[in-house]
C-alpha cells in the first residue's frame, strides 16, 4: 500500500498502485485476524512482540514520516529484518508454542532456515537494487559489487546446507534431503533470476521454495 511508483514498474506494482483500496481492506482484515489470534496466544506475548517488532523494522522505512525514514540509513538491516521475520514466524515461533522445550536440533534447524531464506532475499534485493539506491535504502546489496553479491549468496546457501547436515542423526537422511532440496533448486535458479525479474518467477517460484520442504516432508511421512 505504501510502495511509491517506480520508474519501471512491474506488472505486480501496476496492479498494486491501481488497487490500493483492496490492499487497505486486506490490511484491515489481516489486522482483525492478527488481533484475534494474538489474544488466543496471549501467553506467548513476548514471542508475539518479537514478531511485531521484526515486521515493523522491515516495513517502517516506507512510512512517510521523518522518524521512520531514518531507518533507510541502517545498512544491511532491510534484508536481515525480513529474513528474521520469516524465520521466526514460520519456524521458531511454531516450535516455541507447540513444544514444552526446544530440542538440541532447534539451533541448527533455525540457522539453516534463516540462511536459506536470506539467500532468497538476496535475489529480491538484487532485483530492487536500483530502486533502493534511488530511495536511499541501505543494505548489503547496495554496498557490494557484483562479485561481492555472488559471494554473499553462495556463502549463505553454504551455511544453510551445512547447518541442515548437522541435523543428522536427529533427523533421517530423507528428511534432511527434503530440507536441502529447495536450496539445490535455488542454486540452479540464482544466475537466471539475476537476469529475469518476472513477478511470477519471484513471487511464485522463489517464494514458493520456502514452502517446498513441507509437502516433501508430508510425502515422506505418508510413504512410511
C-alpha positions in Angstrom: 0.0 0.0 0.0 2.9 2.4 0.8 5.2 1.4 -2.0 5.7 4.5 -4.2 5.6 4.4 -8.1 8.8 3.2 -9.7 10.4 4.4 -12.9 10.0 1.0 -14.5 7.0 -0.6 -12.7 6.4 -4.3 -12.9 3.0 -5.9 -13.7 2.6 -6.6 -9.9 3.4 -3.0 -8.9 1.0 -1.6 -11.5 -1.8 -3.8 -10.1 -0.8 -2.7 -6.5 -1.0 1.0 -7.4 -4.4 0.7 -9.1 -5.9 -1.4 -6.3 -4.9 0.4 -3.1 -8.4 0.1 -1.7 -8.1 -3.7 -2.0 -4.8 -3.5 0.0 -6.4 -1.4 2.6 -9.3 -3.8 3.0 -6.8 -6.7 3.3 -4.9 -4.7 5.9 -8.0 -4.2 8.0 -8.9 -7.9 7.7 -5.4 -9.0 8.5 -5.3 -6.7 11.5 -8.5 -8.1 12.9 -7.3 -11.6 12.3 -3.9 -10.8 14.0 -5.7 -9.3 17.0 -8.0 -12.3 17.4 -5.2 -14.9 17.3 -2.8 -12.7 19.3 -5.5 -12.8 22.0 -5.7 -16.6 21.8 -1.9 -16.8 22.1 -1.6 -14.1 24.7 0.5 -16.3 27.0 3.2 -16.1 24.3 3.2 -12.3 24.3 7.0 -12.0 24.3 7.3 -14.0 21.1 4.3 -12.2 19.6 6.0 -8.9 20.4 9.2 -10.1 18.7 7.1 -10.9 15.6 5.6 -7.4 15.6 9.0 -5.7 16.1 10.7 -7.6 13.2 7.8 -7.0 10.9 7.8 -3.3 11.8 11.5 -2.8 11.3 11.3 -4.2 7.8 8.2 -2.1 6.8 8.8 1.1 8.8 11.1 2.9 6.2 8.1 3.0 3.8 6.0 5.0 6.4 6.1 8.7 5.1 7.3 10.2 8.4 10.9 11.6 9.1 11.5 9.3 12.1 10.8 6.1 10.2 12.6 7.3 7.0 15.8 7.3 9.1 15.7 3.5 9.2 16.6 3.6 5.5 20.1 4.5 6.6 20.6 1.3 8.6 23.0 -0.7 6.5 22.1 -4.4 5.9 19.0 -4.0 8.1 16.3 -4.4 5.5 17.2 -7.9 4.3 18.2 -9.3 7.7 14.9 -8.0 9.3 12.9 -9.7 6.6 14.8 -13.0 6.8 14.5 -12.9 10.6 10.8 -12.2 10.4 10.1 -15.1 8.0 12.3 -17.5 10.0 10.7 -16.5 13.3 7.1 -16.7 12.1 7.4 -19.9 10.0 9.9 -21.9 12.1 10.9 -20.6 15.6 7.5 -19.4 16.8 5.6 -22.6 15.9 8.3 -24.6 17.8 8.1 -22.4 20.8 4.3 -22.6 21.2 4.0 -26.3 20.3 6.9 -27.8 22.4 7.5 -27.5 26.1 11.2 -27.3 25.5 13.3 -26.9 22.4 15.4 -29.9 21.3 19.1 -29.6 20.6 18.4 -29.7 16.8 16.4 -26.5 17.1 19.5 -24.3 16.8 21.0 -25.8 13.5 17.4 -26.0 12.2 16.7 -22.3 12.8 20.2 -21.3 11.5 19.6 -23.4 8.4 16.2 -21.9 7.6 17.4 -18.3 8.3 20.3 -18.5 5.8 18.2 -20.3 3.2 15.5 -17.6 3.4 18.3 -14.9 3.5 19.6 -16.4 0.2 16.2 -15.9 -1.4 16.0 -12.4 0.0 19.4 -11.6 -1.7 17.8 -12.2 -5.1 14.8 -9.9 -4.2 17.3 -7.2 -3.1 19.3 -7.6 -6.3 16.1 -7.1 -8.3 15.3 -3.9 -6.4 18.9 -2.7 -6.3 18.5 0.4 -8.5 15.2 1.5 -6.8 16.7 1.0 -3.3 19.6 3.2 -4.3 17.4 5.9 -5.6 15.2 5.8 -2.4 18.3 5.8 -0.2 17.6 2.4 1.3 20.8 0.8 2.7 21.5 -2.9 2.5 24.5 -5.1 1.9 23.4 -5.5 -1.7 23.5 -1.7 -2.3 27.1 -1.7 -0.9 28.5 -4.7 -2.6 29.7 -5.1 -6.2 28.6 -7.9 -8.4 31.2 -10.4 -7.2 30.6 -9.5 -3.6 26.8 -10.2 -4.0 27.7 -13.6 -5.5 30.0 -14.4 -2.6 27.3 -13.4 -0.1 24.7 -15.6 -1.8 26.8 -18.7 -2.1 28.2 -18.3 1.4 24.7 -18.0 2.8 23.5 -21.0 0.9 26.6 -23.0 2.0 25.9 -22.1 5.7 22.2 -23.2 5.3 23.3 -26.5 3.8 25.9 -27.2 6.4 23.5 -26.4 9.3 21.0 -28.8 7.8 23.6 -31.5 7.7 24.2 -31.0 11.4 20.6 -32.3 12.0 21.8 -35.8 11.3 21.3 -38.2 13.1 18.5 -36.4 14.9 16.7 -36.4 11.5 16.8 -39.1 8.9 18.6 -38.8 5.6 15.2 -38.5 3.8 14.1 -35.5 5.9 17.5 -33.8 5.6 17.2 -34.3 1.8 13.8 -32.7 1.8 15.2 -29.7 3.6 18.2 -29.4 1.3 16.4 -29.9 -2.0 14.9 -26.3 -2.1 18.5 -24.9 -1.7 19.7 -27.1 -4.6 16.8 -25.7 -6.8 17.7 -22.2 -5.7 21.3 -22.7 -6.6 20.3 -23.5 -10.2 17.9 -20.6 -10.3 20.4 -18.0 -9.0 22.0 -16.8 -12.2 18.9 -17.0 -14.4 17.0 -15.0 -11.7 19.6 -12.2 -11.8 18.6 -11.7 -15.5 14.9 -12.5 -15.4 12.9 -10.3 -12.9 9.5 -11.8 -13.8 7.0 -11.4 -11.0 5.9 -15.0 -11.5 9.5 -16.2 -11.1 10.0 -14.2 -7.9 6.6 -14.4 -6.1 5.7 -17.9 -7.2 8.9 -19.9 -7.8 11.4 -18.3 -5.4 8.9 -17.5 -2.6 7.5 -21.0 -3.2 10.8 -22.6 -2.4 10.3 -21.6 1.2 7.3 -24.0 1.5 8.6 -26.7 -0.8 10.0 -28.8 2.1 6.6 -29.0 3.7 4.9 -31.2 1.1 8.0 -33.2 0.7 8.1 -34.0 4.4 4.4 -34.9 4.3 5.1 -37.2 1.4 7.9 -38.9 3.3 5.6 -39.4 6.3 2.8 -40.8 4.0 5.2 -43.2 2.2 6.4 -44.5 5.6 
